[in-house]
Amino acid sequence: MTKRVGLAKAMEMVRGRSIVGGRAVSTQPSAAVFRALDPSTGRDIDRGYQAASESDIEEACEQAWDAFHDLCKVTCQERARLLDRIAGAINDLGQALIEVGVRETGLSAARLRAERDRTTSTLALFARAAGEGSWVRASIDRGDTSRRPFPKADIRSMLRPLGPVAVFGTCGFPLASSSAGGDVASALAAGCPAVVKGHPMHPGVGELVARAVCDAVEQTGMHPGAYSFLHAGGAHDHEVGRRLVVHPSIRAVGFTGSTRGGIALADLAREGRDDPIPVFAQMGSTNPVFLLPGALEKDAERIGERIAGSLSNSVGQMCTCPGLIFVVRGDSSERFARSVASKLREKMPETMVGRRTGDEYARRLRAVSDIPGVSVRGGSVPEGRGAQDDRERPAVGAPCLFTTKLRTFLHTPALHAETFGASAVIVECDRFEDLEDGASAVMGSLTGTVWHARGEEALVGRLVEILERRVGRIVFNGAPTGVEVCASMMHGGPYPSGTMPSTTGAGPQAIERWARRVCYQDAPEGVLPAELHDANPLKIRRVVDGRAGVDAA
Amino acid sequence: MTKRVGLAKAMEMVRGRSIVGGRAVSTQPSAAVFRALDPSTGRDIDRGYQAASESDIEEACEQAWDAFHDLCKVTCQERARLLDRIAGAINDLGQALIEVGVRETGLSAARLRAERDRTTSTLALFARAAGEGSWVRASIDRGDTSRRPFPKADIRSMLRPLGPVAVFGTCGFPLASSSAGGDVASALAAGCPAVVKGHPMHPGVGELVARAVCDAVEQTGMHPGAYSFLHAGGAHDHEVGRRLVVHPSIRAVGFTGSTRGGIALADLAREGRDDPIPVFAQMGSTNPVFLLPGALEKDAERIGERIAGSLSNSVGQMCTCPGLIFVVRGDSSERFARSVASKLREKMPETMVGRRTGDEYARRLRAVSDIPGVSVRGGSVPEGRGAQDDRERPAVGAPCLFTTKLRTFLHTPALHAETFGASAVIVECDRFEDLEDGASAVMGSLTGTVWHARGEEALVGRLVEILERRVGRIVFNGAPTGVEVCASMMHGGPYPSGTMPSTTGAGPQAIERWARRVCYQDAPEGVLPAELHDANPLKIRRVVDGRAGVDAA
């Protein structure tokens, strides 16, 4: 396996500069420098990063536009090779990447290794999808010049890449959703160059991975503009993002983060440009859980342990952590609450990914506990801090469990929003029908979960009918965390959990976000992409004259 | 065939009232009454229509929400039967529908009959797609409890209907894009109830067709809330639309019309609601045409006739009429321009669908002719009128052909917008490369057309590469009007021609607009839709464990 390196040696690999078109941009004496924080100590890490300048951004976007023309033309096997090579180059970073990551994010080495493996397997998944090629949904309707009264034109269409994509690094997923995460991998698979805005909380990890991507771009002979990485932080954080989103060469945006942040980008992409572009934002999600009486009766303790584990996974810094738990009040719901609280008590306060994240979590816990009718059932609410100890303090978060009544929940909009951190609210209902009212009231979410026992199928059916309109994925007798990456996965949901609820951010169908159907009428075969040639040289699945299969036209 | 009826008798069938949940709403003495115009005379038609009241809208949306739960549960064959029955009921209206249509729109009886046939064949197409069932893109990944380190969950997903859809009737397509047009047909096929806002220019046609739809809903035993029709006009036109778009039960919007109108609805659907909903708007499109030198050299006259026919089709009141024609200046481009102008001269001024449409067309022609560097090459620009003859005047439009130079085009934003009416601008370029500059400058459009001759393939390839980023459909050696309805059709384009450039408004894939992928994790089979049952009872195409086919799981 990978050999251990010292942290100091690992940090030496980081140069603190953006990478545009395969090269680190040159140091500018006047550049705005920012530093990342070690969240476990609250101290700045001794390494300055230069935020990308206006001309860096301009050059990255222009090079991406140039590269787009090349990337459209390379074969799908070449795109697959690029993605596989990126995965290899990330693995080659070995322990250095993990050590820098632990330092910058406070996540454990085990968690970061798991996230890295998920990232490389996602790259491999998109490599397979790109190389296989059927994702373009090619469709051919052959012409018929003898048709009356009008001859029938030859109509062919397939998904074609949108153009350069701006991807925003994510605080909670320094590997799986940043420099070479799912958005970048799926964009490159589609044939779209990526320009990444690094997240200021983990610039070292971002830069190391970006370097790996650029090496892979070079090794596979791709146009160097296919990938650029822009450092952003300090006073220039928003400015780098803003310039990217309004740049004419950028044709779509990928973002994972807060609802406020995602909506701001979507507004900018619409109002800040002559030509609005799509923003695929995955945002705040409450991931409601519904525990049916039979399930609780039988299994309250086990369900409690499972839910406690899911909500406190990575200090609750996962987009699918359950935040609302609806129960019918009774002895078994009491056993359930006790089980969750006791499991959470075993957890020590843990480091969160950044000071801002930790502070916002603490603020949110205080706000929830201040709501009349809400009680703390497990864990504790941190005291408010004075402004004087605002530095050099570890960013920690501890789990906290609240309870309230359905009536309070229904009338308190603040309870309907996501808490980013290891916290959930148990909403107590009087009868099963109240669970339906609760389900009808939750806001759009990535997931909804139903625990049920044998004999409760009719009740489950009624809940599912409601949840189908509000969430992207319905989980039965399980936990919503742990997104299985497979063809059937749907990772996305209605507002406010996403801006594009008909698309998924995980699984091979995520490629489709970066493409748009283009139709060719009576085109000479020479100008058609190979996917639409009569002979079907790529042997992809197509629909020909309305029939699906791997056919020649 | 259908027997002829008198216009008076046909008009008697129209009651002037909205239809909510299968019943004409009762007359309200205080209701706001509006009248339609006979555009061929400019006189009001002697028939009052009551604009839908606030409570009519409320009831239509509430009934649609109730019906949604039923419509989700009926089999896909039942939905197919409903669509086929609607087509039958529209045919049953016979000549009465055509006569009312001619009176209200000024379109010819032949054109309206063709549009009716297109409407019924679209209903039949969506009936087949709904009945066949594979459009839901079902996908199954079976679980594996023995997988290590974590067992693999059973993940299944498919497209599920969004909920009630608001559809706006369209001025230029009283049948194909109004009460039972493509948006309504595809929404019902998906399982979404439709609430239609009638267009004030053709309320009689709208109501007659709506009645036919309601009859079909009743005859097939569907929930009466599955379809409602709301009259809107006069001072209440915008208000009915606004209330519909912000109603909590409405989950998506379909619109065809001006860019201004579509953007206003999209803004309202985002800012006027707690939960933004998607607006599928098809808007203004310039449909640029590029004539390569070889093609013009060989065929200038024939191409001229073809383009002249396409741009003046239905007085240019088609979303795909060509509005910009790029040529390399020379003898053959001169022959082409002469051919278009001469063909257009044969056209008499024709009735446009409404006075507002005719006035806006005339205003636009005056504005274009006032641009320095633009000349009138064929047809004529109507004189401005005083306010005093603002009534009782037929709404007519005559073709008009302009020419300008590329330089003028590039620097004049006003020339980049759609002219709704039988007009086009020939943009003269000096060299082939200028055609590329022109293509790079056009705004998003439904179509782009390239005429080429043998030996010009390389030039065509360069143009296509540019056009792929700007239009939905690229036509070769043909006319952009005449949208073939087939599986491969793409009828939609980037902004400003549409709000959702990755979706099509024509062809079977239009159903997907009204649905969203929902994923079920470890679900008991009893709560799953039949499309996801192991045995594949509907025999649809699915992807099972990543492999496509008609398989049992």
Interface residues (C-beta under 8 A of the other chain):
Chain A: H69 C72 S134 S139 I140 D141 F150 K152 A153 I155 R156 S157 R160 G163 R251 D275 P276 P278 M443 G444 H452 E457 V460 G461 V464 E465 E468 R469 V471 G472 R473 I474 V475 F476 N477 G478 G482 E484 C486 A487 S488 M489 M490 G492 P494 Y495 P496 P501 S502 T504 Q509 E512 A515 R516 R517 V518 C519 Y520 Q521 D522 A523 P524 G526 V527 R541 V543 G546 A548
Chain B: H69 C72 S134 S139 I140 D141 F150 K152 A153 I155 R156 S157 R160 G163 R251 D275 P276 P278 M443 G444 H452 E457 V460 G461 V464 E465 E468 R469 V471 G472 R473 I474 V475 F476 N477 G478 G482 E484 C486 A487 S488 M489 M490 G492 P494 Y495 P496 P501 S502 T504 Q509 E512 A515 R516 R517 V518 C519 Y520 Q521 D522 A523 P524 G526 V527 R541 V543 D545 G546 A548
